[in-house]
Amino acid sequence: KINPRATYVMVSNHQSGADVIVLFLLWTHFKWIAKKSLFLYPFIGWTMYLNGYLALERGRQGSMKKMMLEAGRLIREGNSIMMFPEGTRSKDGKLQPFKSGAFHLALNNQVPILPIAIQGTSQAIRKGGLLINPNHNIRAEVLAPIPYSEIKDLDPKAVAAMVHGKIAAALEKKAS
């Protein structure tokens, strides 16, 4: 469901650090938006910086504004942007409410949204943990892209609610 020539704002639920590995296995080009503190880790942070990923300092309006401008530039250059709209990893593996930043980005840049539902990673690496537990299934489902024409008349919070519902439905379907 991923058109390699299309530019998206890609959004996924966020259960653990293993989500990053799963999303890289989509084998498609995108730039991450990640919390600024991750850029301080040796090797991982340096790689993020060198790949042109964007840092966001939570709770700072100036950081959000700068990130939105830089992300818009990247989109205009043909780069998809990957974000976790929950803002942080889930403590219990359940889907959390979505913040509206990713959806502002899609609306402001008139690009489709590509929702992705990940399941099973909360048991792979627990929040605060480093070890991978291999004794469970991990699934990722790329949902149908939501064209800009379908969201252009909505506000970002309404788009966030729509995408949240689609990911929640996909997770519910996988669980049963």
C-alpha positions as a LaTeX table, in Angstrom:
\begin{tabular}{lrrr}
\hline
Residue & $x$ (\AA) & $y$ (\AA) & $z$ (\AA) \\
\hline
Lys1 & 0.00 & 0.00 & 0.00 \\
Ile2 & 3.06 & 2.25 & $-0.04$ \\
Asn3 & 3.63 & 4.06 & $-3.30$ \\
Pro4 & 7.42 & 4.54 & $-3.41$ \\
Arg5 & 6.97 & 7.71 & $-5.49$ \\
Ala6 & 4.47 & 9.30 & $-3.09$ \\
Thr7 & 5.28 & 11.60 & $-0.18$ \\
Tyr8 & 3.38 & 10.93 & 3.04 \\
Val9 & 3.10 & 11.90 & 6.63 \\
Met10 & 3.45 & 8.39 & 8.03 \\
Val11 & 2.02 & 7.73 & 11.49 \\
Ser12 & 2.16 & 4.67 & 13.71 \\
Asn13 & 1.19 & 3.68 & 17.19 \\
His14 & 4.16 & 3.40 & 19.56 \\
Gln15 & 4.57 & 0.46 & 21.93 \\
Ser16 & 8.34 & 0.11 & 22.36 \\
Gly17 & 11.78 & 0.77 & 20.93 \\
Ala18 & 11.23 & $-2.26$ & 18.70 \\
Asp19 & 8.74 & $-0.18$ & 16.67 \\
Val20 & 11.67 & 1.64 & 15.07 \\
Ile21 & 13.13 & $-1.64$ & 13.80 \\
Val22 & 9.74 & $-2.78$ & 12.51 \\
Leu23 & 9.19 & 0.49 & 10.63 \\
Phe24 & 12.63 & 0.31 & 9.01 \\
Leu25 & 11.59 & $-3.11$ & 7.69 \\
Leu26 & 9.02 & $-1.37$ & 5.47 \\
Trp27 & 11.99 & $-0.70$ & 3.17 \\
Thr28 & 10.73 & 2.72 & 2.17 \\
His29 & 12.34 & 6.14 & 2.47 \\
Phe30 & 11.27 & 8.49 & 5.26 \\
Lys31 & 12.72 & 10.92 & 7.78 \\
Trp32 & 11.97 & 10.51 & 11.47 \\
Ile33 & 10.77 & 13.16 & 13.86 \\
Ala34 & 12.18 & 12.14 & 17.23 \\
Lys35 & 12.62 & 13.57 & 20.69 \\
Lys36 & 15.77 & 15.64 & 20.96 \\
Ser37 & 17.30 & 13.53 & 23.73 \\
Leu38 & 17.66 & 10.57 & 21.34 \\
Phe39 & 20.12 & 12.60 & 19.27 \\
Leu40 & 22.50 & 12.66 & 22.26 \\
Tyr41 & 23.06 & 8.87 & 22.28 \\
Pro42 & 26.43 & 7.85 & 20.85 \\
Phe43 & 26.21 & 6.19 & 17.43 \\
Ile44 & 22.38 & 6.08 & 17.31 \\
Gly45 & 22.00 & 9.83 & 17.78 \\
Trp46 & 24.90 & 10.60 & 15.49 \\
Thr47 & 23.36 & 8.41 & 12.80 \\
Met48 & 20.01 & 10.17 & 13.23 \\
Tyr49 & 21.70 & 13.56 & 12.84 \\
Leu50 & 23.70 & 12.46 & 9.78 \\
Asn51 & 20.54 & 11.06 & 8.14 \\
Gly52 & 18.81 & 14.43 & 8.48 \\
Tyr53 & 16.16 & 13.32 & 10.97 \\
Leu54 & 14.44 & 16.10 & 12.88 \\
Ala55 & 14.67 & 16.68 & 16.61 \\
Leu56 & 11.74 & 17.85 & 18.69 \\
Glu57 & 12.10 & 19.17 & 22.21 \\
Arg58 & 8.85 & 18.31 & 23.94 \\
Gly59 & 6.94 & 21.15 & 25.54 \\
Arg60 & 8.85 & 23.90 & 23.71 \\
Gln61 & 6.76 & 25.87 & 21.22 \\
Gly62 & 9.85 & 27.17 & 19.44 \\
Ser63 & 11.08 & 23.63 & 18.89 \\
Met64 & 7.70 & 22.58 & 17.48 \\
Lys65 & 7.60 & 25.54 & 15.10 \\
Lys66 & 11.15 & 24.89 & 13.89 \\
Met67 & 10.40 & 21.18 & 13.39 \\
Met68 & 7.24 & 21.95 & 11.40 \\
Leu69 & 9.15 & 24.33 & 9.10 \\
Glu70 & 11.98 & 21.83 & 8.58 \\
Ala71 & 9.55 & 18.94 & 8.05 \\
Gly72 & 7.66 & 21.02 & 5.47 \\
Arg73 & 10.93 & 21.64 & 3.63 \\
Leu74 & 11.71 & 17.91 & 3.67 \\
Ile75 & 8.24 & 17.09 & 2.33 \\
Arg76 & 8.65 & 19.62 & $-0.50$ \\
Glu77 & 11.94 & 17.86 & $-1.32$ \\
Gly78 & 10.04 & 14.56 & $-1.66$ \\
Asn79 & 10.74 & 13.00 & 1.74 \\
Ser80 & 8.02 & 11.24 & 3.69 \\
Ile81 & 7.95 & 12.03 & 7.40 \\
Met82 & 7.47 & 9.37 & 10.11 \\
Met83 & 5.91 & 10.33 & 13.44 \\
Phe84 & 4.44 & 8.63 & 16.49 \\
Pro85 & 1.37 & 10.80 & 17.19 \\
Glu86 & 0.96 & 9.35 & 20.68 \\
Gly87 & 4.05 & 11.37 & 21.57 \\
Thr88 & 5.63 & 8.62 & 23.66 \\
Arg89 & 5.60 & 4.87 & 24.04 \\
Ser90 & 2.56 & 3.25 & 25.58 \\
Lys91 & 3.12 & 2.02 & 29.15 \\
Asp92 & 0.67 & $-0.86$ & 28.78 \\
Gly93 & 0.66 & $-1.55$ & 25.02 \\
Lys94 & $-2.76$ & 0.09 & 24.58 \\
Leu95 & $-3.31$ & 2.83 & 22.02 \\
Gln96 & $-3.08$ & 6.30 & 23.59 \\
Pro97 & $-4.72$ & 9.54 & 22.40 \\
Phe98 & $-3.04$ & 11.21 & 19.43 \\
Lys99 & $-1.49$ & 14.66 & 19.50 \\
Ser100 & $-2.30$ & 16.78 & 16.45 \\
Gly101 & 1.19 & 17.77 & 15.19 \\
Ala102 & 1.47 & 15.09 & 12.47 \\
Phe103 & $-1.95$ & 16.03 & 11.17 \\
His104 & $-1.13$ & 19.77 & 11.11 \\
Leu105 & 1.91 & 18.78 & 9.05 \\
Ala106 & $-0.15$ & 16.77 & 6.53 \\
Leu107 & $-2.76$ & 19.51 & 6.19 \\
Asn108 & $-0.25$ & 22.36 & 5.90 \\
Asn109 & 1.70 & 20.51 & 3.21 \\
Gln110 & $-1.30$ & 18.97 & 1.44 \\
Val111 & 0.03 & 15.41 & 1.54 \\
Pro112 & $-1.70$ & 12.11 & 2.31 \\
Ile113 & $-1.41$ & 10.34 & 5.63 \\
Leu114 & $-0.17$ & 6.75 & 5.74 \\
Pro115 & $-1.36$ & 5.03 & 8.95 \\
Ile116 & 0.50 & 1.99 & 10.26 \\
Ala117 & $-0.72$ & $-0.32$ & 13.04 \\
Ile118 & 1.98 & $-2.19$ & 14.99 \\
Gln119 & 1.16 & $-4.98$ & 17.40 \\
Gly120 & 3.31 & $-7.14$ & 19.65 \\
Thr121 & 6.30 & $-4.88$ & 20.17 \\
Ser122 & 5.28 & $-3.94$ & 23.72 \\
Gln123 & 6.39 & $-7.43$ & 24.75 \\
Ala124 & 9.54 & $-7.26$ & 22.61 \\
Ile125 & 11.18 & $-4.40$ & 24.51 \\
Arg126 & 9.41 & $-3.10$ & 27.57 \\
Lys127 & 9.53 & 0.65 & 28.31 \\
Gly128 & 12.83 & 1.35 & 30.03 \\
Gly129 & 14.23 & $-2.02$ & 28.97 \\
Leu130 & 17.01 & $-2.89$ & 26.58 \\
Leu131 & 16.63 & $-6.62$ & 26.01 \\
Ile132 & 14.58 & $-8.11$ & 23.19 \\
Asn133 & 12.19 & $-10.91$ & 24.10 \\
Pro134 & 11.85 & $-13.09$ & 20.97 \\
Asn135 & 8.98 & $-15.31$ & 22.22 \\
His136 & 5.98 & $-13.58$ & 20.66 \\
Asn137 & 4.57 & $-12.35$ & 17.35 \\
Ile138 & 5.05 & $-8.88$ & 15.97 \\
Arg139 & 2.79 & $-7.59$ & 13.22 \\
Ala140 & 2.70 & $-4.36$ & 11.30 \\
Glu141 & $-0.12$ & $-3.46$ & 8.97 \\
Val142 & 0.19 & $-0.59$ & 6.53 \\
Leu143 & $-3.34$ & 0.77 & 6.18 \\
Ala144 & $-4.73$ & 2.45 & 3.09 \\
Pro145 & $-3.34$ & 5.95 & 2.59 \\
Ile146 & $-5.73$ & 8.77 & 3.45 \\
Pro147 & $-5.62$ & 11.25 & 0.56 \\
Tyr148 & $-5.34$ & 14.96 & 1.27 \\
Ser149 & $-8.68$ & 15.47 & $-0.52$ \\
Glu150 & $-10.36$ & 13.40 & 2.22 \\
Ile151 & $-9.00$ & 15.54 & 5.08 \\
Lys152 & $-8.55$ & 19.00 & 3.56 \\
Asp153 & $-11.74$ & 20.43 & 5.12 \\
Leu154 & $-11.11$ & 18.96 & 8.59 \\
Asp155 & $-9.22$ & 20.46 & 11.48 \\
Pro156 & $-6.11$ & 18.62 & 12.75 \\
Lys157 & $-7.87$ & 17.25 & 15.85 \\
Ala158 & $-10.62$ & 15.73 & 13.70 \\
Val159 & $-8.00$ & 14.17 & 11.42 \\
Ala160 & $-6.17$ & 12.83 & 14.50 \\
Ala161 & $-9.41$ & 11.24 & 15.73 \\
Met162 & $-10.08$ & 9.71 & 12.29 \\
Val163 & $-6.61$ & 8.17 & 12.03 \\
His164 & $-6.72$ & 7.02 & 15.66 \\
Gly165 & $-9.97$ & 5.20 & 14.87 \\
Lys166 & $-8.46$ & 3.49 & 11.81 \\
Ile167 & $-5.39$ & 2.30 & 13.73 \\
Ala168 & $-7.54$ & 1.22 & 16.71 \\
Ala169 & $-9.80$ & $-0.80$ & 14.38 \\
Ala170 & $-6.78$ & $-2.48$ & 12.77 \\
Leu171 & $-5.34$ & $-3.36$ & 16.18 \\
Glu172 & $-8.69$ & $-4.70$ & 17.36 \\
Lys173 & $-9.03$ & $-6.81$ & 14.21 \\
Lys174 & $-5.54$ & $-8.28$ & 14.70 \\
Ala175 & $-6.24$ & $-9.04$ & 18.37 \\
Ser176 & $-9.32$ & $-11.13$ & 17.62 \\
\hline
\end{tabular}
